[in-house]
């Protein structure tokens, strides 16, 4: 609009300049010869002086065509600048939500590899214990084999009979012990087989241990890489938030987008009310008695507030509850899931219909554990709390609505 007005003013100015130039040109053509004829050294009228405002300066000024070209060039320059500004004006809310999605993916990967790390370390401990047991068994049998070999070297293959005779106190004891000779061969066979199996088992366990340690190193590297990636993404998110807080216009735009998202959300709820009804009753009688959707404290309350940084009025349809690390979001009452997916301005969002026009909304989730159509019980886990785009810490955005109108959700929760 400003560019159009500017253009109109400059066109008017151009028309005026054209008229002035035509008039002055006529005066100059008519009067200049008369002035120079009347006197040999006539004084130069002020209008004809070459200084600022003099006619000579006007005579040598840009022509109307050149002025028009200059104006057009200036307009094109402003258009180019405007296009550059619009290109830079990418949605701040989209940037934050994109970062949140990346954070959720990295956090899920991190949890997976941390679990693999714990499992691998547990398996390593188990294998090391088995190896220690095998080594102990092998050592015992090795000592027996050494004694057996020494006896065989000394007495030949009849070492067991000789040892039996040497260990007997009398002939009677020797004869009674002689019955044991038939078991010696089978026992030795079992011992040797066990020794062989233990050696093979030890070799297998050693190979397994090496593989587990290699996997452990790989998982540790993956965890470190994911942690570094997570730290980088958090840093990028902080940069975006810092930029938002520095620029009042950008912050206002983000709030406007949130309001638009809230309106669209209201349309989702009203559409759900048309197509889906839930017969649960009783929530209206439980004001101040509902369980908290997540353990934590209210970081940003519901309602009209004044932004401390920009001193601008804002209204929040819900409350942000700051929570501990990796908590779970729970339903505050029985109901049916009518929405469970990503929603602009709210992140991963779950909406539960509790009947009689009541709905609760759970936003800023990193994971959703329910789907549309699920019947939910009170205190049932519906998702994992993620990083809030506003708090930049783990937190749940919680709303309670009656027939689409937002209510103060904290007033409906149990007092602490």
C-alpha positions as a Markdown table, in Angstrom:
| # | Residue | x | y | z |
|---|---|---|---|---|
| 1 | Unk | 0.0 | 0.0 | 0.0 |
| 2 | Unk | 2.8 | 2.4 | 0.9 |
| 3 | Unk | 4.6 | 1.6 | -2.3 |
| 4 | Unk | 1.4 | 2.4 | -4.3 |
| 5 | Unk | 1.0 | 5.7 | -2.5 |
| 6 | Unk | 4.6 | 6.6 | -3.0 |
| 7 | Unk | 4.3 | 5.8 | -6.7 |
| 8 | Unk | 1.1 | 8.0 | -7.0 |
| 9 | Unk | 2.9 | 10.9 | -5.3 |
| 10 | Unk | 6.0 | 10.6 | -7.5 |
| 11 | Unk | 3.8 | 10.5 | -10.6 |
| 12 | Unk | 2.0 | 13.7 | -9.5 |
| 13 | Unk | 5.4 | 15.2 | -8.8 |
| 14 | Unk | 6.6 | 14.1 | -12.3 |
| 15 | Unk | 3.5 | 15.8 | -13.9 |
| 16 | Unk | 4.1 | 19.0 | -12.0 |
| 17 | Unk | 7.8 | 19.0 | -13.0 |
| 18 | Unk | 6.9 | 18.5 | -16.6 |
| 19 | Unk | 4.5 | 21.6 | -16.5 |
| 20 | Unk | 7.2 | 23.6 | -14.7 |
| 21 | Unk | 9.9 | 22.7 | -17.2 |
| 22 | Unk | 7.6 | 23.6 | -20.1 |
| 23 | Unk | 6.8 | 26.9 | -18.5 |
| 24 | Unk | 10.4 | 27.8 | -17.6 |
| 25 | Unk | 11.6 | 26.7 | -21.0 |
| 26 | Unk | 9.1 | 29.1 | -22.7 |
| 27 | Unk | 10.2 | 31.9 | -20.3 |
| 28 | Unk | 13.8 | 31.2 | -21.0 |
| 29 | Unk | 13.4 | 31.2 | -24.8 |
| 30 | Unk | 11.3 | 34.4 | -24.8 |
| 31 | Unk | 13.2 | 36.5 | -22.2 |
| 32 | Unk | 16.8 | 35.5 | -22.5 |
| 33 | Unk | 17.4 | 37.3 | -26.0 |
| 34 | Unk | 15.7 | 40.4 | -24.7 |
| 35 | Unk | 17.8 | 40.5 | -21.6 |
| 36 | Unk | 21.1 | 40.2 | -23.5 |
| 37 | Unk | 20.1 | 42.7 | -26.2 |
| 38 | Unk | 19.2 | 45.5 | -23.8 |
| 39 | Unk | 22.7 | 45.7 | -22.2 |
| 40 | Unk | 26.3 | 44.8 | -23.0 |
| 41 | Unk | 26.8 | 43.5 | -19.5 |
| 42 | Unk | 23.4 | 42.9 | -18.2 |
| 43 | Unk | 23.0 | 41.6 | -14.7 |
| 44 | Unk | 22.0 | 37.9 | -14.5 |
| 45 | Unk | 18.7 | 37.6 | -12.9 |
| 46 | Unk | 18.6 | 35.4 | -9.8 |
| 47 | Unk | 16.4 | 32.9 | -11.7 |
| 48 | Unk | 19.1 | 32.4 | -14.3 |
| 49 | Unk | 22.0 | 31.9 | -11.8 |
| 50 | Unk | 23.5 | 28.5 | -11.8 |
| 51 | Unk | 23.2 | 28.0 | -8.0 |
| 52 | Unk | 20.7 | 25.9 | -6.2 |
| 53 | Unk | 17.3 | 26.9 | -7.3 |
| 54 | Unk | 18.5 | 28.8 | -10.3 |
| 55 | Unk | 17.1 | 28.3 | -13.8 |
| 56 | Unk | 20.4 | 27.1 | -15.1 |
| 57 | Unk | 20.3 | 24.3 | -12.7 |
| 58 | Unk | 16.8 | 23.4 | -13.8 |
| 59 | Unk | 17.8 | 23.6 | -17.4 |
| 60 | Unk | 20.6 | 21.1 | -16.8 |
| 61 | Unk | 18.4 | 18.8 | -14.5 |
| 62 | Unk | 17.2 | 15.4 | -15.5 |
| 63 | Unk | 14.6 | 15.2 | -18.2 |
| 64 | Unk | 11.1 | 13.9 | -17.4 |
| 65 | Unk | 12.0 | 10.7 | -19.1 |
| 66 | Unk | 15.1 | 10.2 | -17.0 |
| 67 | Unk | 13.2 | 11.1 | -13.9 |
| 68 | Unk | 10.6 | 8.5 | -14.8 |
| 69 | Unk | 13.2 | 5.9 | -15.3 |
| 70 | Unk | 14.8 | 6.8 | -11.9 |
| 71 | Unk | 11.4 | 6.4 | -10.2 |
| 72 | Unk | 10.8 | 3.1 | -11.9 |
| 73 | Unk | 14.3 | 1.9 | -10.8 |
| 74 | Unk | 13.5 | 2.9 | -7.3 |
| 75 | Unk | 10.2 | 1.1 | -7.3 |
| 76 | Unk | 11.9 | -2.1 | -8.7 |
| 77 | Unk | 14.5 | -1.8 | -5.9 |
| 78 | Unk | 11.8 | -1.6 | -3.2 |
| 79 | Unk | 10.0 | -4.5 | -4.8 |
| 80 | Unk | 13.2 | -6.5 | -4.7 |
| 81 | Unk | 13.8 | -5.6 | -1.0 |
| 82 | Unk | 10.3 | -6.6 | -0.2 |
| 83 | Unk | 10.7 | -10.0 | -1.9 |
| 84 | Unk | 13.9 | -10.6 | 0.1 |
| 85 | Unk | 12.1 | -9.7 | 3.4 |
| 86 | Unk | 9.2 | -12.0 | 2.5 |
| 87 | Unk | 11.6 | -14.8 | 1.8 |
| 88 | Unk | 13.3 | -14.3 | 5.2 |
| 89 | Unk | 9.8 | -14.1 | 6.8 |
| 90 | Unk | 9.4 | -17.9 | 7.0 |
| 91 | Unk | 7.1 | -19.0 | 9.7 |
| 92 | Unk | 8.8 | -18.9 | 13.1 |
| 93 | Unk | 6.3 | -21.4 | 14.5 |
| 94 | Unk | 7.1 | -23.8 | 11.7 |
| 95 | Unk | 10.8 | -23.5 | 12.5 |
| 96 | Unk | 10.2 | -24.3 | 16.2 |
| 97 | Unk | 7.9 | -27.2 | 15.4 |
| 98 | Unk | 10.4 | -28.6 | 12.9 |
| 99 | Unk | 13.0 | -28.5 | 15.6 |
| 100 | Unk | 10.7 | -30.1 | 18.1 |
| 101 | Unk | 10.0 | -33.0 | 15.6 |
| 102 | Unk | 13.7 | -33.5 | 15.1 |
| 103 | Unk | 14.3 | -33.4 | 18.9 |
| 104 | Unk | 11.6 | -36.1 | 19.4 |
| 105 | Unk | 13.2 | -38.3 | 16.8 |
| 106 | Unk | 16.7 | -37.9 | 18.3 |
| 107 | Unk | 15.3 | -38.5 | 21.8 |
| 108 | Unk | 13.6 | -41.7 | 20.7 |
| 109 | Unk | 16.8 | -42.9 | 19.0 |
| 110 | Unk | 18.7 | -42.0 | 22.2 |
| 111 | Unk | 16.4 | -44.0 | 24.4 |
| 112 | Unk | 16.6 | -47.0 | 22.0 |
| 113 | Unk | 20.4 | -47.0 | 22.0 |
| 114 | Unk | 20.7 | -46.4 | 25.7 |
| 115 | Unk | 18.6 | -49.5 | 26.2 |
| 116 | Unk | 20.8 | -51.5 | 23.8 |
| 117 | Unk | 23.8 | -50.2 | 25.7 |
| 118 | Unk | 22.4 | -51.5 | 29.0 |
| 119 | Unk | 21.4 | -54.8 | 27.4 |
| 120 | Unk | 24.9 | -55.2 | 25.9 |
| 121 | Unk | 26.6 | -54.4 | 29.2 |
| 122 | Unk | 24.4 | -56.9 | 30.9 |
| 123 | Unk | 25.2 | -59.6 | 28.4 |
| 124 | Unk | 28.9 | -58.8 | 28.7 |
| 125 | Unk | 28.7 | -59.3 | 32.5 |
| 126 | Unk | 26.8 | -62.6 | 32.0 |
| 127 | Unk | 29.3 | -63.9 | 29.4 |
| 128 | Unk | 32.3 | -62.9 | 31.6 |
| 129 | Unk | 30.8 | -64.8 | 34.5 |
| 130 | Unk | 30.3 | -67.9 | 32.3 |
| 131 | Unk | 33.9 | -67.6 | 31.1 |
| 132 | Unk | 35.2 | -67.4 | 34.7 |
| 133 | Unk | 33.2 | -70.5 | 35.6 |
| 134 | Unk | 34.5 | -72.3 | 32.5 |
| 135 | Unk | 38.1 | -71.4 | 33.3 |
| 136 | Unk | 37.6 | -72.7 | 36.9 |
| 137 | Unk | 36.2 | -76.0 | 35.6 |
| 138 | Unk | 39.0 | -76.3 | 33.0 |
| 139 | Unk | 41.7 | -75.6 | 35.6 |
| 140 | Unk | 40.4 | -78.4 | 37.9 |
| 141 | Unk | 40.3 | -80.8 | 35.0 |
| 142 | Unk | 43.7 | -79.7 | 33.8 |
| 143 | Unk | 45.2 | -80.6 | 37.2 |
| 144 | Unk | 43.6 | -84.0 | 37.1 |
| 145 | Unk | 45.0 | -84.6 | 33.6 |
| 146 | Unk | 48.5 | -83.5 | 34.7 |
| 147 | Unk | 48.4 | -86.0 | 37.5 |
| 148 | Unk | 47.1 | -88.7 | 35.2 |
| 149 | Unk | 49.8 | -88.0 | 32.6 |
| 150 | Unk | 52.6 | -88.1 | 35.3 |
| 151 | Unk | 51.3 | -91.4 | 36.6 |
| 152 | Unk | 51.1 | -92.8 | 33.0 |
| 153 | Unk | 54.7 | -91.7 | 32.4 |
| 154 | Unk | 55.8 | -93.4 | 35.5 |
| 155 | Unk | 53.7 | -96.6 | 35.5 |
| 156 | Unk | 52.5 | -96.8 | 31.9 |
| 157 | Unk | 48.9 | -97.4 | 30.9 |
| 158 | Unk | 48.3 | -99.4 | 34.1 |
| 159 | Unk | 48.7 | -96.3 | 36.2 |
| 160 | Unk | 45.2 | -96.5 | 37.7 |
| 161 | Unk | 45.7 | -100.1 | 38.8 |
| 162 | Unk | 49.2 | -99.3 | 40.3 |
| 163 | Unk | 47.9 | -96.1 | 42.0 |
| 164 | Unk | 45.0 | -98.2 | 43.4 |
| 165 | Unk | 47.4 | -100.8 | 44.8 |
| 166 | Unk | 49.7 | -98.1 | 46.2 |
| 167 | Unk | 46.9 | -96.3 | 47.9 |
| 168 | Unk | 45.5 | -99.5 | 49.5 |
| 169 | Unk | 46.3 | -100.2 | 53.2 |
| 170 | Unk | 45.9 | -104.0 | 52.8 |
| 171 | Unk | 45.0 | -106.6 | 50.3 |
| 172 | Unk | 41.4 | -106.7 | 51.5 |
| 173 | Unk | 40.9 | -103.0 | 50.9 |
| 174 | Unk | 42.6 | -103.3 | 47.5 |
| 175 | Unk | 40.2 | -106.1 | 46.5 |
| 176 | Unk | 37.2 | -104.1 | 47.6 |
| 177 | Unk | 38.5 | -101.1 | 45.7 |
| 178 | Unk | 39.1 | -103.2 | 42.7 |
| 179 | Unk | 35.4 | -103.1 | 41.9 |
| 180 | Unk | 35.9 | -99.4 | 41.2 |
| 181 | Unk | 38.3 | -100.1 | 38.3 |
| 182 | Unk | 35.5 | -100.7 | 35.9 |
| 183 | Unk | 34.3 | -97.1 | 36.4 |
| 184 | Unk | 37.6 | -95.5 | 36.0 |
| 185 | Unk | 37.7 | -95.8 | 32.2 |
| 186 | Unk | 34.2 | -94.3 | 31.7 |
| 187 | Unk | 35.0 | -91.5 | 34.3 |
| 188 | Unk | 38.2 | -90.6 | 32.5 |
| 189 | Unk | 36.3 | -90.5 | 29.2 |
| 190 | Unk | 33.7 | -88.2 | 30.7 |
| 191 | Unk | 36.4 | -85.9 | 32.2 |
| 192 | Unk | 38.2 | -85.6 | 28.9 |
| 193 | Unk | 35.0 | -84.9 | 27.0 |
| 194 | Unk | 34.0 | -82.3 | 29.5 |
| 195 | Unk | 37.4 | -80.7 | 29.3 |
| 196 | Unk | 37.2 | -80.6 | 25.5 |
| 197 | Unk | 33.7 | -79.1 | 25.7 |
| 198 | Unk | 34.8 | -76.5 | 28.2 |
| 199 | Unk | 37.7 | -75.5 | 26.0 |
| 200 | Unk | 35.4 | -75.2 | 23.0 |
| 201 | Unk | 32.8 | -73.3 | 25.1 |
| 202 | Unk | 35.5 | -71.0 | 26.4 |
| 203 | Unk | 36.6 | -70.2 | 22.8 |
| 204 | Unk | 33.0 | -69.6 | 21.8 |
| 205 | Unk | 32.4 | -67.4 | 24.8 |
| 206 | Unk | 35.6 | -65.4 | 24.1 |
| 207 | Unk | 34.3 | -64.8 | 20.5 |
| 208 | Unk | 30.9 | -63.8 | 21.9 |
| 209 | Unk | 32.6 | -61.5 | 24.4 |
| 210 | Unk | 34.6 | -59.8 | 21.6 |
| 211 | Unk | 31.5 | -59.3 | 19.5 |
| 212 | Unk | 29.6 | -57.9 | 22.5 |
| 213 | Unk | 32.4 | -55.5 | 23.3 |
| 214 | Unk | 32.5 | -54.4 | 19.6 |
| 215 | Unk | 28.8 | -53.8 | 19.8 |
| 216 | Unk | 29.2 | -51.9 | 23.0 |
| 217 | Unk | 31.7 | -49.6 | 21.5 |
| 218 | Unk | 29.5 | -49.1 | 18.5 |
| 219 | Unk | 26.4 | -48.3 | 20.7 |
| 220 | Unk | 28.4 | -45.9 | 22.8 |
| 221 | Unk | 29.6 | -44.1 | 19.7 |
| 222 | Unk | 26.0 | -43.9 | 18.5 |
| 223 | Unk | 24.8 | -42.6 | 21.8 |
| 224 | Unk | 27.5 | -40.0 | 21.9 |
| 225 | Unk | 26.6 | -38.9 | 18.3 |
| 226 | Unk | 22.9 | -38.7 | 19.1 |
| 227 | Unk | 23.7 | -36.7 | 22.3 |
| 228 | Unk | 25.8 | -34.3 | 20.2 |
| 229 | Unk | 23.1 | -34.1 | 17.6 |
| 230 | Unk | 20.5 | -33.5 | 20.3 |
| 231 | Unk | 22.6 | -30.8 | 21.9 |
| 232 | Unk | 23.1 | -29.1 | 18.5 |
| 233 | Unk | 19.3 | -29.2 | 17.8 |
| 234 | Unk | 18.6 | -27.8 | 21.2 |
| 235 | Unk | 21.1 | -25.0 | 20.6 |
| 236 | Unk | 19.4 | -24.3 | 17.2 |
| 237 | Unk | 16.0 | -24.2 | 19.0 |
| 238 | Unk | 17.4 | -21.7 | 21.6 |
| 239 | Unk | 18.7 | -19.5 | 18.7 |
| 240 | Unk | 15.2 | -19.5 | 17.2 |
| 241 | Unk | 13.5 | -18.7 | 20.5 |
| 242 | Unk | 16.1 | -16.0 | 21.2 |
| 243 | Unk | 15.4 | -14.5 | 17.8 |
| 244 | Unk | 11.6 | -14.6 | 18.5 |
| 245 | Unk | 12.1 | -12.8 | 21.8 |
| 246 | Unk | 14.3 | -10.1 | 20.4 |
| 247 | Unk | 11.9 | -9.2 | 17.6 |
| 248 | Unk | 8.5 | -8.0 | 18.8 |
| 249 | Unk | 7.0 | -8.2 | 15.3 |
| 250 | Unk | 8.2 | -11.8 | 15.0 |
| 251 | Unk | 6.8 | -12.7 | 18.4 |
| 252 | Unk | 3.5 | -11.1 | 17.5 |
| 253 | Unk | 3.4 | -13.2 | 14.3 |
| 254 | Unk | 4.0 | -16.3 | 16.3 |
| 255 | Unk | 1.1 | -15.5 | 18.6 |
| 256 | Unk | -1.1 | -14.8 | 15.6 |
| 257 | Unk | -0.2 | -18.2 | 14.1 |
| 258 | Unk | -1.0 | -19.8 | 17.5 |
| 259 | Unk | -4.4 | -18.0 | 17.5 |
| 260 | Unk | -5.1 | -19.3 | 14.0 |
| 261 | Unk | -4.1 | -22.8 | 15.1 |
| 262 | Unk | -6.4 | -22.5 | 18.1 |
| 263 | Unk | -9.3 | -21.5 | 15.8 |
| 264 | Unk | -8.6 | -24.5 | 13.5 |
| 265 | Unk | -8.4 | -26.7 | 16.6 |
| 266 | Unk | -11.9 | -25.4 | 17.7 |
| 267 | Unk | -13.1 | -26.5 | 14.2 |
| 268 | Unk | -11.6 | -29.9 | 14.7 |
| 269 | Unk | -13.4 | -30.3 | 18.1 |
| 270 | Unk | -16.7 | -29.1 | 16.7 |
| 271 | Unk | -16.4 | -31.4 | 13.7 |
| 272 | Unk | -15.7 | -34.3 | 16.1 |
| 273 | Unk | -18.8 | -33.4 | 18.1 |
| 274 | Unk | -20.9 | -33.6 | 15.0 |
| 275 | Unk | -19.5 | -37.0 | 13.9 |
| 276 | Unk | -18.8 | -38.6 | 17.2 |
| 277 | Unk | -20.6 | -38.7 | 20.5 |
| 278 | Unk | -19.5 | -40.2 | 23.8 |
| 279 | Unk | -21.9 | -41.1 | 26.5 |
| 280 | Unk | -19.7 | -40.7 | 29.6 |
| 281 | Unk | -21.2 | -38.5 | 32.3 |
| 282 | Unk | -20.1 | -36.9 | 35.5 |
| 283 | Unk | -17.1 | -34.7 | 34.6 |
| 284 | Unk | -19.1 | -31.5 | 35.3 |
| 285 | Unk | -19.4 | -32.5 | 38.9 |
| 286 | Unk | -15.6 | -33.0 | 39.4 |
| 287 | Unk | -14.3 | -29.5 | 39.3 |
| 288 | Unk | -11.3 | -29.3 | 41.6 |
| 289 | Unk | -11.1 | -33.1 | 41.9 |
| 290 | Unk | -9.5 | -34.3 | 38.6 |
| 291 | Unk | -6.0 | -35.9 | 38.7 |
| 292 | Unk | -3.1 | -34.0 | 37.2 |
| 293 | Unk | -2.3 | -35.0 | 33.7 |
| 294 | Unk | 1.5 | -34.9 | 34.5 |
| 295 | Unk | 3.6 | -34.5 | 37.6 |
| 296 | Unk | 5.0 | -31.0 | 37.8 |
| 297 | Unk | 4.2 | -27.4 | 38.4 |
| 298 | Unk | 2.3 | -24.7 | 36.4 |
| 299 | Unk | 4.9 | -22.7 | 34.5 |
| 300 | Unk | 2.5 | -20.6 | 32.4 |
| 301 | Unk | -1.1 | -20.2 | 33.6 |
| 302 | Unk | -4.3 | -20.0 | 31.7 |
| 303 | Unk | -6.0 | -16.7 | 30.7 |
| 304 | Unk | -5.2 | -13.1 | 29.9 |
| 305 | Unk | -1.7 | -12.0 | 30.7 |
| 306 | Unk | 0.8 | -9.4 | 29.8 |
| 307 | Unk | 4.0 | -10.4 | 28.1 |
| 308 | Unk | 6.7 | -9.0 | 30.4 |
| 309 | Unk | 9.3 | -8.6 | 27.6 |
| 310 | Unk | 7.1 | -6.7 | 25.0 |
| 311 | Unk | 4.4 | -5.4 | 27.4 |
| 312 | Unk | 1.7 | -6.8 | 25.0 |
| 313 | Unk | -1.6 | -8.4 | 26.1 |
| 314 | Unk | -1.9 | -12.1 | 25.3 |
| 315 | Unk | -4.5 | -14.8 | 26.1 |
| 316 | Unk | -3.7 | -18.5 | 26.6 |
| 317 | Unk | -6.4 | -21.1 | 26.2 |
| 318 | Unk | -4.6 | -23.6 | 28.4 |
| 319 | Unk | -1.8 | -24.0 | 30.9 |
| 320 | Unk | 1.8 | -25.2 | 30.5 |
| 321 | Unk | 2.8 | -27.7 | 33.2 |
| 322 | Unk | 6.6 | -28.0 | 33.5 |
| 323 | Unk | 7.5 | -31.6 | 34.3 |
| 324 | Unk | 10.5 | -33.7 | 35.1 |
| 325 | Unk | 12.7 | -35.6 | 32.6 |
| 326 | Unk | 10.8 | -38.2 | 30.5 |
| 327 | Unk | 7.4 | -38.1 | 32.2 |
| 328 | Unk | 4.2 | -39.6 | 30.9 |
| 329 | Unk | 0.9 | -37.7 | 30.2 |
| 330 | Unk | -2.2 | -39.3 | 31.6 |
| 331 | Unk | -5.9 | -38.8 | 30.9 |
| 332 | Unk | -7.7 | -36.8 | 33.6 |
| 333 | Unk | -11.0 | -38.6 | 33.1 |
| 334 | Unk | -12.7 | -41.4 | 31.1 |
| 335 | Unk | -13.3 | -40.6 | 27.5 |
| 336 | Unk | -12.8 | -41.4 | 23.8 |
| 337 | Unk | -9.9 | -40.3 | 21.7 |
| 338 | Unk | -11.1 | -38.0 | 18.8 |
| 339 | Unk | -7.7 | -36.7 | 17.7 |
| 340 | Unk | -4.2 | -38.1 | 17.9 |
| 341 | Unk | -1.5 | -36.6 | 15.6 |
| 342 | Unk | 0.7 | -33.6 | 14.9 |
| 343 | Unk | -1.2 | -30.3 | 15.0 |
| 344 | Unk | 0.4 | -26.9 | 14.1 |
| 345 | Unk | 1.0 | -24.8 | 17.2 |
| 346 | Unk | 0.5 | -27.7 | 19.6 |
| 347 | Unk | 3.0 | -30.4 | 18.4 |
| 348 | Unk | 2.0 | -34.0 | 19.0 |
| 349 | Unk | -1.6 | -33.6 | 20.2 |
| 350 | Unk | -4.2 | -35.8 | 21.8 |
| 351 | Unk | -7.9 | -34.7 | 22.2 |
| 352 | Unk | -10.2 | -36.7 | 24.4 |
| 353 | Unk | -14.0 | -36.4 | 24.3 |
| 354 | Unk | -15.5 | -36.9 | 27.8 |
| 355 | Unk | -19.1 | -36.4 | 26.9 |
| 356 | Unk | -21.6 | -33.6 | 27.7 |
| 357 | Unk | -19.5 | -31.3 | 25.6 |
| 358 | Unk | -16.3 | -31.6 | 27.6 |
| 359 | Unk | -12.9 | -32.2 | 25.9 |
| 360 | Unk | -9.4 | -32.2 | 27.2 |
| 361 | Unk | -6.3 | -31.4 | 25.0 |
| 362 | Unk | -2.7 | -32.7 | 25.7 |
| 363 | Unk | -0.1 | -30.9 | 23.6 |
| 364 | Unk | 3.7 | -30.8 | 23.2 |
| 365 | Unk | 4.0 | -34.6 | 23.4 |
| 366 | Unk | 7.0 | -36.4 | 22.0 |
| 367 | Unk | 5.2 | -39.7 | 21.6 |
| 368 | Unk | 1.5 | -40.7 | 21.3 |
| 369 | Unk | 0.4 | -44.0 | 22.7 |
| 370 | Unk | -3.2 | -43.9 | 21.6 |
| 371 | Unk | -5.2 | -43.7 | 18.4 |
| 372 | Unk | -8.5 | -42.2 | 17.3 |
| 373 | Unk | -11.4 | -44.3 | 18.6 |
| 374 | Unk | -9.6 | -45.6 | 21.7 |
| 375 | Unk | -11.7 | -45.7 | 24.9 |
| 376 | Unk | -9.5 | -44.2 | 27.6 |
| 377 | Unk | -9.8 | -44.7 | 31.4 |
| 378 | Unk | -8.9 | -42.1 | 34.0 |
| 379 | Unk | -5.2 | -41.9 | 34.7 |
| 380 | Unk | -4.4 | -44.0 | 31.6 |
| 381 | Unk | -1.1 | -43.1 | 30.0 |
| 382 | Unk | -1.7 | -41.5 | 26.6 |
| 383 | Unk | 1.8 | -40.3 | 25.6 |
| 384 | Unk | 5.2 | -39.1 | 26.6 |
| 385 | Unk | 5.8 | -35.4 | 27.4 |
| 386 | Unk | 8.2 | -33.7 | 25.1 |
| 387 | Unk | 10.0 | -30.3 | 25.0 |
| 388 | Unk | 7.6 | -27.4 | 24.9 |
| 389 | Unk | 8.3 | -24.8 | 22.2 |
| 390 | Unk | 7.5 | -22.1 | 24.7 |
| 391 | Unk | 9.2 | -23.4 | 27.8 |
| 392 | Unk | 12.2 | -25.0 | 26.0 |
| 393 | Unk | 12.1 | -27.6 | 28.7 |
| 394 | Unk | 10.0 | -30.8 | 29.2 |
| 395 | Unk | 6.4 | -29.7 | 29.7 |
| 396 | Unk | 2.8 | -30.5 | 28.8 |
| 397 | Unk | 0.3 | -28.0 | 27.3 |
| 398 | Unk | -3.1 | -28.8 | 28.8 |
| 399 | Unk | -6.5 | -27.5 | 27.9 |
| 400 | Unk | -10.1 | -28.2 | 29.1 |
| 401 | Unk | -12.9 | -27.0 | 26.9 |
| 402 | Unk | -16.7 | -27.1 | 27.3 |
| 403 | Unk | -18.6 | -26.9 | 24.0 |
| 404 | Unk | -15.5 | -25.5 | 22.4 |
| 405 | Unk | -15.0 | -22.8 | 24.9 |
| 406 | Unk | -11.7 | -22.9 | 26.9 |
| 407 | Unk | -11.9 | -23.1 | 30.7 |
| 408 | Unk | -9.2 | -22.7 | 33.3 |
| 409 | Unk | -7.9 | -26.3 | 33.4 |
| 410 | Unk | -6.0 | -25.8 | 36.7 |
| 411 | Unk | -9.2 | -25.0 | 38.6 |
| 412 | Unk | -10.5 | -28.5 | 37.6 |
| 413 | Unk | -7.4 | -30.3 | 39.0 |
| 414 | Unk | -6.9 | -31.4 | 42.6 |
| 415 | Unk | -5.4 | -28.8 | 44.9 |
| 416 | Unk | -1.9 | -29.4 | 46.0 |
